[in-house]
Amino acid sequence: MIDLYTWATPNGRKVSIALEELELPYRVLPVNIAADEQFDPGFLSFSPNNKIPAIRDQDTQRTLFESGAILLYLVDKTGKLDGGDRWQMLEWLMLQMASVGPVFGQTHHFHRFNPGKAPYAEQRFVSETHRLYGVLNARLGETEYLAGAYSVADIAIFPWVARWPWHSINWEDYPHLARWFELLAGREAVQRGYNVPASEQRILLPGQDVDS
Ligand SMILES: N[C@@H](CCC(=O)N[C@@H](CS)C(=O)NCC(=O)O)C(=O)O
């Protein structure tokens, strides 16, 4: 049994999707970051950067913070979702951790939630977001999944691309990424993991009306 400390955000969903795909039993322990529950001393004792997700593996008593470390732990625990070529999986997982997450996160901060307040930052992060969409699109024009076979690299990037309505993108520019996104969105484990903790948020497919 794995205790999953999480909230309804892209970083949290990476881990719940992986747990669903791996069919590992887990217990959801919501940490409401809007209510500052991530600063609770008990949570900070094993997640010192005051961020979700974090896990405790009841089998081993191992605790882990940082979603990339958690995903790699789950790969090693099960021997699954490594994409077949571990180094390729690591390349794309690291791209998520170092670029997609931080850059898209700043696009959300400046472009979605504070438009017009810092025009240079807004333009910088939106254009970087679009550049990263292009990098992912080019890769997915060559391979079905990012690391060849389905892996935690796909799982790490999916919930960030699922925030596409906040990125001012034109899906016609990214047909391979759209194909991949629809492929993942169609997986039942992805749908279950995306809804952890349960929320009103749903996965919008490319071209679907943002207000629908
Ligand atoms: N690099 C971290 C980022 C985690 C992260 O940014 N979590 C956000 C929610 S998506 C959070 O807990 N924010 C609360 C805070 O910063 O106080 C990871 O991948 O686990």
The ligand as an SDF file (V2000), in Angstrom:
LIG
                    3D

 20 19  0  0  0  0  0  0  0  0999 V2000
    9.3870   19.7910   -8.7130 N   0  0  0  0  0  0  0  0  0  0  0  0
    8.2530   19.4460   -7.8980 C   0  0  0  0  0  0  0  0  0  0  0  0
    7.1780   20.5010   -8.0530 C   0  0  0  0  0  0  0  0  0  0  0  0
    5.9800   20.2210   -7.1650 C   0  0  0  0  0  0  0  0  0  0  0  0
    5.0450   21.4200   -7.1280 C   0  0  0  0  0  0  0  0  0  0  0  0
    5.3250   22.4920   -7.6950 O   0  0  0  0  0  0  0  0  0  0  0  0
    3.9110   21.2210   -6.4560 N   0  0  0  0  0  0  0  0  0  0  0  0
    2.9730   22.3180   -6.3060 C   0  0  0  0  0  0  0  0  0  0  0  0
    1.5950   21.9290   -6.8190 C   0  0  0  0  0  0  0  0  0  0  0  0
    1.6590   21.4880   -8.5500 S   0  0  0  0  0  0  0  0  0  0  0  0
    2.8100   22.6390   -4.8230 C   0  0  0  0  0  0  0  0  0  0  0  0
    2.7350   21.7460   -4.0100 O   0  0  0  0  0  0  0  0  0  0  0  0
    2.7730   23.9360   -4.4780 N   0  0  0  0  0  0  0  0  0  0  0  0
    2.6020   24.3660   -3.1300 C   0  0  0  0  0  0  0  0  0  0  0  0
    3.5850   25.4290   -2.7140 C   0  0  0  0  0  0  0  0  0  0  0  0
    4.4700   25.7730   -3.5080 O   0  0  0  0  0  0  0  0  0  0  0  0
    3.4730   25.9170   -1.5820 O   0  0  0  0  0  0  0  0  0  0  0  0
    7.7330   18.0660   -8.2950 C   0  0  0  0  0  0  0  0  0  0  0  0
    7.8100   17.7730   -9.4890 O   0  0  0  0  0  0  0  0  0  0  0  0
    7.2730   17.3090   -7.4260 O   0  0  0  0  0  0  0  0  0  0  0  0
  1  2  1  0
  2  3  1  0
  2 18  1  0
  3  4  1  0
  4  5  1  0
  5  6  2  0
  5  7  1  0
  7  8  1  0
  8  9  1  0
  8 11  1  0
  9 10  1  0
 11 12  2  0
 11 13  1  0
 13 14  1  0
 14 15  1  0
 15 16  2  0
 15 17  1  0
 18 19  2  0
 18 20  1  0
M  END
$$$$
